[in-house]
Amino acid sequence: MSIKVDHVSYVYDPDQKVRRYAIQDVSLEIRKGEFVSIIGHTGSGKSTLVQFLNGLLKPTEGHVYFDGRDIFEKDFSLKLLRQKVGIVFQYPDHQLFESDVLKDVMFGPKNMGQSPKEAEANARAALKVMAMDESTFEKSPFELSGGQKRRVAIAGILAMNPDYLILDEPTAGLDPEGRDEILELIRTLNWSQRIAVILVSHSMEDVAEYANRILVMNDGRIIMDDTPKNVFRSYQELEKIGLSAPQVTYVAHELKKKGFPIDEDIMTVEEAKKEILRILTHDS
C-alpha cells in the first residue's frame, strides 16, 4: 500500500498568461509504515503538497494514486480515502467544533457509518492513545490547552483507524515538554501500529530525532529526498535556501575543526552524548 504523486503541479491562476506555481512537477511515493518529514521555508509548497495526499486539493497537472488507483477517478471514494489518510492542521481550533471532547472525536467514526456505541468505543480508545485523561472527555475542546487541543485533533483522526497520518506543524507554539510528549506519542503510533507519519515541520531538531526520511522543498519542487544523515550532511546546500541543520551538527563541525575526533554527522543530543563519552573514554 502506498500514496504516489506522479508529476504533479498546481497553478494558482491557470487562466493567467504568466503561470504562478505552488507545486511544479513533483513525484514521490510514501509507503505504509514510513516516518517522513517535509521541510522547506515558508511558501516552499509543503502545505499544498500534503493537501494532494487525501484529495483536499486537485492538481492542475499530474496524478495522485492511493493503493494503485487515481484518487480523482469518478468512481473513487474520496470519503474512504480521507478515512485512510488523515490530516491534522497547524491550528487545531479549525478542526474542533463539537460541544465536548468525546463528541468531537466520535464525529469521524459516526460519519463512517458506525453506531453511536462503536463510535464512542473508538473515540475513547483514540483519546487514551493520545494520553488524554477521562476527566477531559466531557469538557469543551476550546477549554483545553494548546497541547491538549492538538491531542484531541489527532485522536479524531486515529478514531477512524487511518493508514496515514499527516501532521502540519503539530508542535507549533508548544513548550519543549509538550512538544516532546506529542512527538513521542506519534512515534509510538508509527512503531506499534505501522501508521505512516508525514510530518511538516520547521524544527530541524524534531526532524532529525523522529523522521527516517526527509523531503526538502524549495520553490514548489522537491530538491532532496534522502535519509536525515544524508540531508543534513548537505547543510551548506540547505543554508542556501534558508534552512539549516540541527544545532548539534554545527557544534560537531566546530569541534572537528578544533581537532577533536568527533563524528561530524551527529544530529541529536543523544548522538552527541555518545560521541563525547566515546572520545573521553578513548582519551582516558
Secondary structure as UniProt FT lines:
FT   STRAND          2..11
FT   TURN            14..15
FT   STRAND          21..31
FT   TURN            32..33
FT   STRAND          35..39
FT   TURN            42..43
FT   HELIX           46..52
FT   TURN            53..55
FT   STRAND          61..66
FT   TURN            67..68
FT   STRAND          69..70
FT   TURN            71..72
FT   TURN            74..75
FT   HELIX           78..84
FT   STRAND          85..88
FT   HELIX           92..94
FT   HELIX           101..111
FT   TURN            112..113
FT   HELIX           116..129
FT   TURN            130..131
FT   HELIX           134..136
FT   TURN            137..138
FT   HELIX           141..143
FT   HELIX           146..158
FT   TURN            159..160
FT   STRAND          164..168
FT   TURN            170..173
FT   HELIX           176..193
FT   STRAND          196..200
FT   HELIX           204..210
FT   STRAND          213..218
FT   TURN            219..220
FT   STRAND          221..226
FT   HELIX           228..233
FT   HELIX           235..240
FT   TURN            241..242
FT   HELIX           247..257
FT   TURN            258..259
FT   TURN            264..265
FT   HELIX           269..283
//
